[in-house]
Amino acid sequence: MKVTDPSMPAALDGLRQEAESFIRACSRERGLSDAEAERRWAEVRGQIEATGTYAHTFEELEHGARMAWRNANRCIGRLFWNRLHVFDARAADTEEKVFEALTRHIAFATNGGEIRPSITIFRPAQDGGEQVRIWNHQLLRYAGYEGETGVVGDPASVAFTQACRSLGWQGDGTPFDLLPLVVQVRGGAPRWFPLPEGLALEVPLAHPEIDLFQGFDTKWYAVPIISDMGLEIGGISYSAAPFNGWYMGTEIGARNLSDESRYNLLPLIARNLGLDTSSNASLWKDRALVELNVAVLHSFKRDGVSIVDHHTAAQQFGTFQRNEAREGREATGRWSWLIPPLSPATTDIFHSRFEDRELSPKYFYQRPAYL
């Protein structure tokens, strides 16, 4: 039960409660003594009373970000939460320094294909205002160009692509143009930066046995780095904290390239496979979907890029659940997100139920900065 402090203004008392809960939990999980935890809480409480906020130590920032991954109800890959590498970029106070930190993150996370789960945390909000904001949904993503005959590229990127073009960026107009990085500091004018040549690792897709794409040069980037979500640790909000794991194959093969609202490649692949598309009963979508996912997994493994299939990911999530139970914690989750989008009934997750309870620390959604 949370206990209010009558000596504090109501606005600060909420922060005090969140901070105390986090400091005690973080100290306990890091193996600090009760005396060390009490000393640290006294410091934090003093900072809140004197300034209305407090600053995390690097160790608290690191463990808090890892706890947030552990608490991410929509993520199937949480088994590796305690391996997250944390970059402290709270000193980055210009657009150039933010850009440098982002390119460092991409290079470190990519690691030649042996993907390393990473997060870069920029300075927290102050006086209700965002200090750093990244406009991109992901640091690496393809543009979407809307024209009279439809969209070339990724339809999910149309609005952001238009925003980039209004800032002066112009892409090549191909289906797979990597977008620039757009950053904003202290509410100032947004600035775009082109990705350095060769920084983004991309994987050309091919099926091991079939000419699946027949001239449509399909590829995907190696690292999914979510960059528009916020991070909350102990009542402190970080509006810019891009993070990544590695891909589960179905994210690319069963969603990004298959959804009708995205690249919608299933009709093309079905034609190339010679499937009967006149009736849903032929299961042409299912057959095309499987072969597309075979191509994704084959291509990433061929190029030595980390990826996991959905069956293995589901087994890893089961291990995560058992690990959490041993620590006396319940693994929360959102079932509709945890089940893979391909053959979900073949995984244990499909036959399970989870409490979709929000825990802190946490990652949270923010309104796109360009809207």
C-alpha positions as CSV (number, residue, x, y, z in Angstrom):
1,M,0.0,0.0,0.0
2,K,1.3,3.4,-0.9
3,V,1.6,5.9,2.0
4,T,1.3,9.6,1.3
5,D,3.6,12.1,2.9
6,P,1.6,15.1,4.3
7,S,4.8,17.2,4.4
8,M,5.1,17.1,0.6
9,P,2.9,18.8,-2.0
10,A,0.6,16.4,-3.7
11,A,2.4,16.6,-7.0
12,L,5.7,15.6,-5.4
13,D,4.2,13.0,-3.2
14,G,3.3,10.9,-6.3
15,L,6.9,11.1,-7.5
16,R,8.1,10.2,-4.0
17,Q,6.0,7.1,-3.9
18,E,7.2,5.9,-7.3
19,A,10.8,6.7,-6.5
20,E,10.8,4.9,-3.2
21,S,9.1,1.8,-4.7
22,F,11.8,1.7,-7.5
23,I,14.8,2.5,-5.3
24,R,13.9,-0.3,-2.8
25,A,13.2,-2.8,-5.5
26,C,16.2,-1.9,-7.6
27,S,18.5,-2.1,-4.5
28,R,17.1,-5.4,-3.5
29,E,17.5,-7.0,-7.0
30,R,21.1,-5.6,-7.2
31,G,21.9,-7.3,-3.9
32,L,22.5,-4.1,-1.9
33,S,22.2,-4.2,1.9
34,D,19.2,-2.7,3.7
35,A,21.5,0.0,5.0
36,E,22.8,0.9,1.5
37,A,19.2,1.0,0.3
38,E,18.2,3.3,3.1
39,R,21.1,5.6,2.5
40,R,20.2,5.8,-1.2
41,W,16.5,6.4,-0.5
42,A,17.4,9.2,1.9
43,E,19.5,10.8,-0.9
44,V,16.7,10.6,-3.4
45,R,14.1,11.9,-1.0
46,G,16.3,14.8,-0.2
47,Q,16.7,15.6,-4.0
48,I,13.0,15.5,-4.5
49,E,12.3,17.8,-1.6
50,A,15.0,20.3,-2.7
51,T,14.5,20.3,-6.4
52,G,11.2,18.5,-7.2
53,T,13.0,15.7,-9.0
54,Y,16.0,13.4,-8.7
55,A,18.7,11.8,-10.9
56,H,19.3,8.1,-11.4
57,T,22.7,6.7,-10.9
58,F,24.0,4.8,-13.9
59,E,23.4,1.5,-12.0
60,E,19.8,2.5,-11.4
61,L,19.3,3.6,-15.0
62,E,20.8,0.3,-16.3
63,H,18.8,-1.9,-14.0
64,G,15.6,0.1,-14.5
65,A,15.8,-0.2,-18.2
66,R,16.2,-3.9,-17.9
67,M,13.3,-4.1,-15.5
68,A,11.2,-2.2,-18.1
69,W,12.0,-4.9,-20.7
70,R,11.1,-7.6,-18.2
71,N,7.8,-5.8,-17.6
72,A,7.0,-5.3,-21.3
73,N,3.7,-7.2,-21.7
74,R,3.8,-7.3,-25.5
75,C,7.3,-8.7,-25.9
76,I,7.9,-12.4,-26.4
77,G,11.7,-12.1,-26.2
78,R,12.0,-11.2,-22.5
79,L,14.2,-14.1,-21.6
80,F,17.2,-12.0,-22.3
81,W,16.1,-8.9,-20.3
82,N,19.2,-8.9,-18.0
83,R,21.5,-8.8,-21.0
84,L,20.4,-5.4,-22.2
85,H,23.3,-3.1,-22.8
86,V,22.6,0.4,-21.6
87,F,24.2,3.6,-23.1
88,D,23.8,6.6,-20.9
89,A,23.4,9.6,-23.2
90,R,21.9,12.0,-20.7
91,A,24.8,14.5,-21.5
92,A,23.8,14.8,-25.1
93,D,22.4,18.3,-25.3
94,T,22.6,19.2,-29.1
95,E,21.1,17.6,-32.2
96,E,24.6,16.6,-33.3
97,K,25.4,14.8,-30.1
98,V,22.1,13.0,-30.2
99,F,22.8,11.9,-33.7
100,E,26.2,10.7,-32.7
101,A,24.7,8.7,-29.9
102,L,22.1,7.2,-32.3
103,T,24.7,6.1,-34.9
104,R,26.8,4.6,-32.1
105,H,23.8,2.6,-31.0
106,I,23.1,1.3,-34.5
107,A,26.7,0.2,-35.0
108,F,27.0,-1.4,-31.5
109,A,23.7,-3.2,-31.8
110,T,24.3,-4.4,-35.3
111,N,27.8,-5.9,-34.4
112,G,28.3,-7.4,-37.9
113,G,25.1,-9.3,-37.6
114,E,25.5,-10.8,-34.2
115,I,22.8,-8.5,-32.8
116,R,23.3,-7.1,-29.2
117,P,20.2,-6.0,-27.3
118,S,20.8,-2.3,-26.5
119,I,19.2,0.9,-25.3
120,T,20.4,4.5,-25.4
121,I,18.8,6.8,-22.8
122,F,18.7,10.5,-23.3
123,R,18.0,13.2,-20.7
124,P,14.6,13.0,-18.9
125,A,11.8,15.4,-19.2
126,Q,12.1,18.6,-17.1
127,D,9.3,20.8,-15.8
128,G,6.9,18.8,-18.0
129,G,8.9,19.5,-21.2
130,E,10.7,16.9,-23.4
131,Q,14.4,17.5,-23.6
132,V,15.0,15.1,-26.5
133,R,12.6,13.6,-29.0
134,I,13.3,11.2,-31.8
135,W,10.7,11.5,-34.6
136,N,11.4,8.1,-36.2
137,H,9.3,5.1,-35.2
138,Q,12.4,3.0,-35.6
139,L,15.9,4.2,-36.2
140,L,16.0,2.0,-39.3
141,R,12.8,2.0,-41.5
142,Y,11.9,2.3,-45.1
143,A,10.1,5.3,-46.6
144,G,6.6,5.2,-48.1
145,Y,5.8,7.4,-51.1
146,E,2.2,8.0,-51.8
147,G,1.3,8.6,-55.4
148,E,-1.7,8.4,-57.8
149,T,-1.3,4.7,-58.3
150,G,-0.7,3.8,-54.6
151,V,2.2,3.7,-52.3
152,V,5.8,2.8,-53.2
153,G,7.6,1.5,-50.2
154,D,6.1,1.0,-46.7
155,P,2.6,2.4,-46.3
156,A,3.2,2.6,-42.5
157,S,5.8,5.3,-43.2
158,V,3.8,7.6,-45.5
159,A,3.1,10.3,-42.8
160,F,6.6,10.3,-41.5
161,T,8.1,10.3,-45.0
162,Q,6.0,13.4,-45.8
163,A,7.3,15.0,-42.7
164,C,10.9,14.3,-43.7
165,R,10.3,15.7,-47.2
166,S,8.8,18.8,-45.7
167,L,12.1,19.2,-43.8
168,G,14.1,19.0,-47.0
169,W,15.0,15.3,-47.3
170,Q,14.4,13.6,-50.6
171,G,14.6,9.9,-51.1
172,D,15.2,7.9,-54.3
173,G,11.6,6.7,-54.6
174,T,12.4,3.0,-54.4
175,P,10.5,0.4,-52.3
176,F,13.3,0.2,-49.8
177,D,14.7,3.7,-49.1
178,L,16.1,4.0,-45.6
179,L,14.7,7.1,-43.9
180,P,16.9,9.8,-42.3
181,L,17.1,10.3,-38.5
182,V,15.1,13.2,-37.3
183,V,15.8,14.6,-33.8
184,Q,14.5,17.5,-31.8
185,V,16.1,19.0,-28.7
186,R,14.3,21.2,-26.1
187,G,11.3,21.8,-28.3
188,G,13.4,23.4,-31.0
189,A,13.2,22.9,-34.8
190,P,13.6,19.3,-35.8
191,R,16.7,18.4,-37.8
192,W,17.2,15.5,-40.1
193,F,20.5,13.6,-40.6
194,P,21.2,11.1,-43.4
195,L,22.3,7.6,-42.3
196,P,26.0,7.3,-42.8
197,E,26.8,5.0,-45.8
198,G,27.2,1.4,-44.7
199,L,25.9,1.9,-41.2
200,A,22.6,0.0,-41.7
201,L,23.0,-3.7,-42.3
202,E,20.3,-5.0,-44.8
203,V,19.5,-8.5,-45.7
204,P,18.6,-9.4,-49.3
205,L,15.8,-12.0,-49.2
206,A,15.8,-15.2,-51.2
207,H,14.1,-18.6,-50.8
208,P,16.5,-21.6,-50.5
209,E,14.6,-23.6,-53.2
210,I,12.2,-21.3,-55.1
211,D,12.5,-18.1,-57.1
212,L,10.0,-16.5,-54.7
213,F,10.2,-12.8,-55.7
214,Q,11.0,-13.1,-59.4
215,G,12.7,-9.8,-60.0
216,F,11.3,-7.8,-57.1
217,D,14.4,-7.2,-55.1
218,T,13.2,-7.7,-51.5
219,K,15.2,-7.0,-48.5
220,W,14.9,-6.0,-44.8
221,Y,17.1,-4.3,-42.3
222,A,18.8,-6.4,-39.7
223,V,18.0,-4.6,-36.4
224,P,14.6,-3.4,-35.2
225,I,15.3,-0.3,-33.0
226,I,12.1,1.2,-31.6
227,S,12.7,4.9,-31.1
228,D,9.4,6.6,-30.4
229,M,8.4,5.0,-27.1
230,G,9.1,6.6,-23.7
231,L,10.7,5.0,-20.7
232,E,9.5,5.5,-17.1
233,I,11.8,4.5,-14.2
234,G,10.8,5.4,-10.6
235,G,8.5,8.3,-11.7
236,I,11.1,9.8,-14.0
237,S,10.1,9.9,-17.7
238,Y,12.6,9.6,-20.6
239,S,11.0,10.7,-23.9
240,A,13.9,9.4,-25.9
241,A,15.2,5.9,-25.2
242,P,15.6,3.9,-28.4
243,F,16.0,0.1,-27.8
244,N,16.4,-3.1,-29.7
245,G,16.5,-6.8,-29.5
246,W,16.7,-9.0,-32.6
247,Y,13.9,-10.0,-35.0
248,M,11.5,-12.9,-34.7
249,G,11.1,-14.0,-38.3
250,T,7.4,-13.6,-38.3
251,E,7.7,-9.9,-37.6
252,I,9.1,-9.5,-41.0
253,G,7.6,-12.4,-42.9
254,A,4.1,-12.5,-41.4
255,R,3.6,-8.8,-40.7
256,N,5.9,-6.2,-42.3
257,L,6.0,-7.9,-45.8
258,S,2.6,-9.6,-45.6
259,D,0.0,-7.3,-44.0
260,E,-2.3,-5.7,-46.6
261,S,-1.6,-2.3,-44.9
262,R,2.1,-2.9,-45.3
263,Y,4.0,-4.4,-48.3
264,N,1.2,-6.9,-49.1
265,L,3.5,-9.3,-50.9
266,L,1.3,-12.5,-50.5
267,P,-0.6,-12.0,-53.8
268,L,2.8,-11.5,-55.7
269,I,4.3,-14.6,-54.1
270,A,1.2,-16.7,-54.7
271,R,1.3,-15.8,-58.4
272,N,5.0,-16.7,-58.5
273,L,4.2,-20.0,-56.9
274,G,1.4,-20.7,-59.3
275,L,-1.2,-20.9,-56.6
276,D,-5.0,-20.7,-57.2
277,T,-6.0,-17.3,-55.7
278,S,-9.6,-17.4,-56.9
279,S,-10.8,-18.9,-53.6
280,N,-9.8,-18.5,-50.0
281,A,-10.4,-22.3,-49.7
282,S,-7.3,-23.0,-51.7
283,L,-5.3,-21.7,-48.7
284,W,-3.1,-19.7,-51.0
285,K,-2.4,-17.1,-48.4
286,D,-1.3,-19.7,-45.9
287,R,1.0,-21.4,-48.4
288,A,2.5,-18.1,-49.6
289,L,2.9,-17.0,-46.0
290,V,4.9,-20.1,-45.0
291,E,7.3,-19.8,-48.0
292,L,7.9,-16.1,-47.3
293,N,8.8,-16.8,-43.7
294,V,11.1,-19.6,-44.9
295,A,12.8,-17.0,-47.1
296,V,13.2,-14.6,-44.2
297,L,14.8,-17.1,-41.8
298,H,17.0,-18.6,-44.6
299,S,18.3,-15.2,-45.7
300,F,19.1,-13.9,-42.2
301,K,20.9,-17.2,-41.3
302,R,22.7,-17.2,-44.7
303,D,24.1,-13.8,-43.9
304,G,25.0,-14.5,-40.3
305,V,22.4,-12.1,-38.9
306,S,20.7,-12.9,-35.6
307,I,17.0,-14.0,-35.9
308,V,14.7,-16.4,-34.1
309,D,11.8,-18.5,-35.4
310,H,8.5,-18.2,-33.6
311,H,8.6,-21.7,-32.2
312,T,11.9,-21.2,-30.6
313,A,10.8,-17.8,-29.3
314,A,7.7,-19.3,-27.7
315,Q,9.9,-21.9,-26.0
316,Q,12.2,-19.1,-24.7
317,F,9.2,-17.3,-23.3
318,G,8.3,-20.4,-21.4
319,T,11.8,-20.4,-19.9
320,F,11.3,-16.7,-19.0
321,Q,8.1,-17.6,-17.2
322,R,9.8,-20.3,-15.2
323,N,12.7,-18.0,-14.3
324,E,10.3,-15.4,-13.1
325,A,8.4,-17.9,-11.0
326,R,11.6,-19.0,-9.3
327,E,12.2,-15.3,-8.4
328,G,8.7,-15.0,-6.9
329,R,7.4,-12.8,-9.8
330,E,4.5,-13.4,-12.1
331,A,5.1,-13.0,-15.8
332,T,2.5,-10.6,-17.1
333,G,1.6,-10.3,-20.7
334,R,-0.9,-9.4,-23.4
335,W,-2.0,-12.6,-25.0
336,S,-2.9,-11.1,-28.4
337,W,0.6,-9.8,-28.8
338,L,2.5,-12.8,-27.4
339,I,1.0,-15.3,-29.8
340,P,3.0,-15.4,-33.0
341,P,1.1,-14.4,-36.2
342,L,2.0,-17.7,-37.9
343,S,0.7,-21.0,-36.6
344,P,0.0,-19.7,-33.1
345,A,-1.9,-22.8,-32.0
346,T,1.3,-24.8,-32.3
347,T,2.9,-22.9,-29.4
348,D,2.2,-23.2,-25.7
349,I,1.5,-19.5,-25.5
350,F,-1.7,-19.9,-27.5
351,H,-3.1,-22.2,-24.8
352,S,-2.1,-20.0,-21.9
353,R,-3.6,-16.9,-20.2
354,F,-1.8,-13.9,-18.8
355,E,-2.6,-11.0,-16.6
356,D,-2.2,-7.8,-18.6
357,R,-1.1,-5.7,-15.6
358,E,1.0,-2.7,-16.1
359,L,4.2,-2.7,-14.0
360,S,6.9,0.0,-13.4
361,P,9.5,0.5,-14.7
362,K,7.9,0.5,-18.2
363,Y,8.1,1.5,-21.8
364,F,5.1,3.6,-22.9
365,Y,3.6,4.8,-26.2
366,Q,3.8,8.5,-27.1
367,R,2.0,10.5,-29.8
368,P,4.2,10.8,-32.9
369,A,6.1,14.0,-32.7
370,Y,5.5,14.9,-36.3
371,L,1.7,14.8,-36.0
